[in-house]
């Protein structure tokens, strides 16, 4: 998942915003510093979506030559899982029942700060009637 960013100098700093995730804002004294802070700002903003929970907006297409922040594959998979659970109105307890596991295990799968095996996320997607696909482009 690649989220486009806007970088705008404001005199002393470079401001970074994400059109798809308005909660993600950061700045840096240099353009390079602002870009380095952007990934952290995006991940922090995603916490709001996971805590509420509410669907994470899909990234907009990247314009030619446009800048973006790419989520790590594990976080992208967690975003996809959260969004599918919300779309299907499946709570962690229900998904746990389908997988014959505990709601705490499902909460770990949907926690951005907990390291989860991709197989666990793929299994949860399968229990939702979906297939998680990984491909190289």
C-alpha positions in Angstrom: 0.0 0.0 0.0 1.5 3.3 -1.2 0.0 6.4 0.2 0.7 9.6 -1.7 2.0 12.6 0.2 2.2 16.3 -0.3 5.3 18.2 0.8 5.1 21.9 1.2 7.8 24.3 2.5 6.4 26.9 4.9 9.6 29.0 5.4 11.3 27.2 8.2 10.0 23.7 7.8 8.7 21.2 5.2 5.2 20.1 6.0 4.0 16.6 4.9 0.4 15.6 4.6 -1.5 12.6 3.3 -4.6 13.3 1.2 -6.1 9.9 2.0 -5.2 10.0 5.8 -5.9 13.5 7.0 -4.8 12.6 10.6 -1.2 12.0 9.3 0.7 15.2 9.5 4.4 15.9 10.1 7.2 18.2 9.4 11.0 18.4 9.2 13.6 21.1 9.1 14.7 19.7 5.7 12.8 17.9 3.0 14.8 14.7 3.8 13.9 14.9 7.5 10.2 15.5 6.7 10.2 12.4 4.4 11.9 10.3 7.1 9.2 11.5 9.6 6.3 10.7 7.2 6.3 6.9 7.6 6.1 7.3 11.4 3.3 9.8 11.0 1.3 7.5 8.8 1.7 4.5 11.2 0.7 6.7 14.1 -2.4 8.0 12.3 -3.4 4.5 11.4 -3.6 3.7 15.1 -6.7 6.0 15.3 -8.5 3.8 12.7 -7.6 0.6 14.5 -8.5 1.9 17.9 -12.0 3.1 16.9 -12.3 0.8 14.8 -13.1 2.3 11.4 -12.2 1.5 7.8 -8.8 2.7 6.7 -9.1 4.6 3.4 -7.4 3.0 0.4 -4.5 4.9 -1.0 -5.1 7.1 -4.1 -3.2 6.5 -7.2 0.3 8.0 -7.2 0.7 10.7 -9.8 3.7 10.4 -12.2 6.7 11.5 -10.3 4.6 11.9 -7.1 6.0 11.0 -3.7 4.5 8.4 -1.4 5.0 6.4 1.8 4.8 2.6 1.4 3.5 0.6 4.3 5.4 -2.5 5.2 3.7 -5.7 3.9 2.7 -6.8 7.4 0.9 -3.5 8.1 -0.7 -3.6 4.7 -2.1 -7.0 5.5 -3.4 -5.8 8.9 -5.1 -2.9 7.2 -6.8 -5.2 4.7 -7.9 -7.5 7.6 -9.4 -4.7 9.6 -11.2 -3.3 6.6 -12.7 -6.6 5.8 -13.8 -7.2 9.3 -15.5 -3.8 9.3 -17.2 -4.4 5.9 -18.5 -7.7 7.0 -19.4 -6.4 10.5 -17.4 -9.2 12.1 -16.1 -8.5 15.6 -12.9 -10.1 17.0 -15.0 -12.5 19.2 -16.9 -13.8 16.1 -13.7 -14.2 14.0 -12.1 -16.0 17.0 -15.0 -18.4 17.1 -14.6 -19.1 13.3 -10.9 -19.8 13.8 -11.3 -21.7 17.0 -9.0 -19.4 18.9 -9.3 -16.6 21.5 -10.5 -13.0 20.8 -7.1 -11.9 22.3 -5.3 -13.7 19.4 -7.5 -11.8 16.9 -6.8 -8.5 18.7 -3.1 -9.2 18.2 -3.7 -9.7 14.5 -5.3 -6.3 14.3 -2.7 -4.5 16.5 -0.2 -2.5 14.4 2.4 -2.8 17.2 2.2 -6.6 17.6 4.3 -8.7 15.2 2.0 -11.2 13.5 2.8 -14.0 11.2 1.4 -13.5 7.7 -0.1 -17.0 7.9 -2.3 -15.9 10.8 -3.5 -12.9 8.9 -4.1 -15.1 5.8 -6.1 -17.6 8.0 -8.2 -14.8 9.3 -8.9 -13.6 5.8 -9.9 -17.1 4.8 -12.3 -17.3 7.7 -13.9 -14.1 6.2 -14.2 -15.8 2.8 -11.3 -13.9 1.3 -7.8 -14.9 0.1 -4.7 -12.9 0.9 -2.5 -12.8 -2.1 1.1 -11.8 -2.2 2.8 -11.0 -5.5 5.9 -9.3 -6.9 5.5 -6.5 -9.4 
